[in-house]
């Protein structure tokens, strides 16, 4: 009799992580393919605030170690006029030089003794060249209870981001982010996130409509003391569409952009393994003064049970 050896199957969390990593690799390879025939050939001057009008060389996965590291930081302005910009929830896919201030208010938090949560998050990001960027983050959160005294406290972290692809039609970046726990509000675990974020200019499909497709996948690992059966890992994913309506130099409403973000998070272990809340975030972004922009949006939960009523978000960004 011939003996057949069957390889043991991976636990479900590891199968999900393997699938996520395969998806990240596929996105990397697809974004590295250049669609030269579909690219417009002249600059419009209606791109992202702070963008470079100088022709930039293509950065791809294939020339990762040889191109971009000695070039000064620059933000690409696409000939189609479609700006690639930071939105509210999707991970940013390019290297920045900016000061950013975020505010969010979460109302009617479910299954919690807190009625609402308010968070202010500040960061400074600085691209060192065309391949690498560093960012430092600080935040403060207030939790308002239904009865009794509230709690509040500060947290922070940092990240490093690498530009994998930067071409006329595509952008792709990989980043690692570490966040310290906000112990004043009861957090005990350090967050380590690995993320891949991308952008595709839909000019070849839609013509000069100035519409961009955004996407990101983030794997988070939580390390440190935790409650029994608490999750230690999760994966978050976002797909967004953005349409820009006005030129950059329009007074007050420069590069006025409407967008819709679809965001979901899946717990990979713990008592809530497999739980996947989904939200939709409609929003707008516009430049009200050169290098100064405002972004507004509202998270609307679409799965049940709903974790909260809604989240109002406002972001100010100063590009430099």
Secondary structure, DSSP 8 states (H G I E B T S, - for coil): -----------HHHHHHHHHHHHHHHHHHHHTS--GGG---S--S-S-TT-B-S----B-STTTTTSSTTS----B--TT-------SSS---S--EEEEEEEEEEES-TTSSEEEEEEEEEEEEEESSSSEEEEEEEEEEEEEESSS--EEEEEEEEEEEEEEEE-SSEEEEEEEEEEE--GGGT---EEEEEEEEEEEETHHHH-SS-EEEEEEEEEEEEES---TT---EEEEEEEEEEEE-S-TTSSSSEEEEEEEEEEEEEE-SSTTTT-EEEEEEEEEEEEEETTEEEEEEEEEE-SSS-S-SEEEEEEEEEE-
